[in-house]
Amino acid sequence: MTTADSTPAPAGTTSLTDDDWWRTAVIYQVYPRSFADGDGDGTGDLPGVTGRLDHLADLGVDALWLSPFYPSPQRDGGYDVADYRAVDPRYGTLADFDALLARAHALDIRVIVDLVPNHCSAEHAAFRAALAAGPGSEERALFHFRDGLGPDGALPPNDWTSMFEGPAWTRVTEADGRPGQWYLHLFDPSQPDWNWDNPAVRADFEQTLRFWLDRGADGFRVDVCDALVKAPGLPDWPRPTHGVIEPVDGVMPPMWDQEGIHEIFRAWRRLLDTYDGRRILCAEAWLPPERAARIVRADEMHQAFNFRFLETPWQAAGLRSVVDASLAANGAVGAPTTWVLSNHDVMRHASRFGYDGPVELEHGVGADDPQPDRPLGLRRAGAATALMLALPGSAYLYQGEELGLPEATRLPDEARQDPVWERSGHRIRGRDGCRVPLPWTEDGPAFGFSTHATTWLPQPSDYGSYAVAAQRGRPDSTLELYRTLLNLRRRYRLGEGPLVWETTSEDVLHFRNGAVEVVTNFGRRPVPLPPAASLLAASGPVTTHVPPDTTVWFSREPLR
């Protein structure tokens, strides 16, 4: 067998003038607080991102998605937005955003910004005005304020629970000092939910969309988009808010995936289409494939994350079932499937695949918890990524996964900042472990992340071994594996498909995508490759057999 040349092509599988770029794009998520620090204060910022864009160009991605960089008290990692049309001073200025956008576009990389429309920060001017205005006011009608139940209104308006543990309602103290109404927050009490039944909310968010589109943003990743519209009357739902979001006895939970969301998405799509036809919307909605596909119908959003794929354990039959169901559901509405394995909310897949058995994706791991098998997790993570990047459609990568970064599982509990840590009574450690600042160099202050030795979340002492500088040019490194896979994905146009299954078993997935065949071995024993196979890429060492927990790409046609 021979191995194809892995010299990366220029960044991006598509040009900035390609209207359908999003159908096959590979998009890289940047969590600005943890990507790179440009001013030396220990917290990442927009100039830091700009200074490291060459890394993304070298990797070969089509776009980057910037997690929130708006003014925020940071009660929930920036997803508590105090102003949707500005940049938090700790991250820089609007001029810094413009410079980042210009540099990214010069490198043929698009920029997707994060839209957080379900809730804002309690420090947002509109919510402060609502607290001051009192019951029945126009200001309160922008949110979900309700009188409490019981003779003195001391009970919440319904039985909904928060995604961050505890009730989904908080009672306010009115201006005269008396206990007053309650407001809804599906997340932290510092994140009141907007009332999307109010036309004023819709109009204001359309202004926000235009603000960033006019600056040149290439689209939006839309946070918790399936929660915008609540069922009329906010009926009780005696089940947890957090969990599998599917119909129960034919009824969707009243806070998720209500029919009214589609009217909003269609309005946004019409707005984006008035620009150049190349701006996109990507939905964050933890829905099964058949319901997520309803969001990506031709006149709604362009993409929706395939979280069912992310949630599936390391098991051949389960993954094939998800792939088939996803391609069928999205194909029925003419949309690509958008694959993903890691993000800022879940345990990094280099660690979760280091466990045998189910894993609580958002619960985090502490020093006293059972630890993942790191070599096993990294081996499976590479195999999973190689499988994912060979599938037709688009894909999202999370910063640091190209380095094989594991979850930071030994963070001191006193350093934790995820609000679920406190709200759960220190029972759930939360998502800080996947948000630790990246290592760029093998040594030095903060491993090259900052000139300041102390970062906003502490980095593990072994992070230098995962650094970009430690892996660049090393053929057996995770970084070089990603560069090779992205180059070959582009060369063989794998995002376009179609996928054709070959013979599979409970331990092996084998499919063909154009001229490329892919074999992933989930079993405990090596499996043979066809004798005429020309090896293109492999997630681990390969001879004539595919070892366990390994994916190979090969061709039986002449290499090009």
Salt bridges, closest charged atoms under 4 A:
ASP19 OD1 - ARG278 NE 2.87
ASP54 OD1 - ARG103 NH2 2.76
ASP58 OD2 - ARG483 NE 3.03
ASP76 OD1 - ARG431 NH2 2.81
ASP88 OD1 - ARG90 NE 3.01
ASP98 OD2 - ARG215 NH2 2.68
ASP114 OD1 - ARG221 NH1 2.93
GLU165 OE1 - ARG427 NH2 2.43
GLU174 OE1 - ARG140 NH2 2.69
ASP176 OD2 - ARG178 NE 2.74
ASP188 OD2 - ARG75 NH2 3.43
ASP193 OD2 - LYS230 NZ 2.87
ASP204 OD1 - ARG85 NH2 2.85
ASP218 OD2 - HIS105 NE2 2.72
ASP223 OD1 - ARG221 NH1 2.96
GLU246 OE2 - ARG308 NH2 3.28
ASP257 OD2 - ARG291 NE 2.40
ASP257 OD2 - ARG294 NH1 3.97
GLU259 OE1 - ARG294 NH2 2.67
GLU263 OE2 - ARG202 NH1 3.52
ASP273 OD1 - ARG269 NE 3.49
ASP276 OD2 - ARG279 NE 3.27
GLU284 OE2 - ARG221 NH2 3.21
ASP299 OD2 - ARG266 NE 3.09
GLU300 OE1 - HIS262 ND1 2.69
GLU300 OE2 - ARG266 NH2 3.18
GLU300 OE2 - ARG297 NH2 2.98
GLU311 OE1 - ARG308 NE 3.47
ASP324 OD2 - ARG320 NE 3.29
ASP345 OD2 - HIS344 NE2 3.37
ASP345 OD1 - ARG431 NH1 2.82
ASP345 OD1 - ARG435 NH2 3.04
ASP356 OD1 - ARG380 NH1 3.10
GLU360 OE1 - HIS363 NE2 3.84
GLU362 OE1 - HIS242 NE2 3.68
ASP369 OD2 - ARG429 NH1 3.03
GLU402 OE2 - HIS55 NE2 2.81
ASP413 OD1 - ARG416 NE 2.85
ASP413 OD1 - ARG429 NE 3.11
ASP418 OD2 - ARG431 NE 2.62
GLU422 OE2 - HIS426 NE2 3.09
ASP462 OD2 - ARG374 NH1 2.75
ASP476 OD1 - ARG474 NE 2.79
GLU480 OE1 - ARG483 NH1 2.43
GLU496 OE2 - ARG493 NH2 2.71
GLU502 OE2 - ARG512 NE 2.95
GLU517 OE1 - HIS510 NE2 2.74
GLU517 OE2 - ARG556 NE 2.65
ASP549 OD2 - ARG379 NH2 3.94
ASP549 OD1 - ARG380 NE 3.27
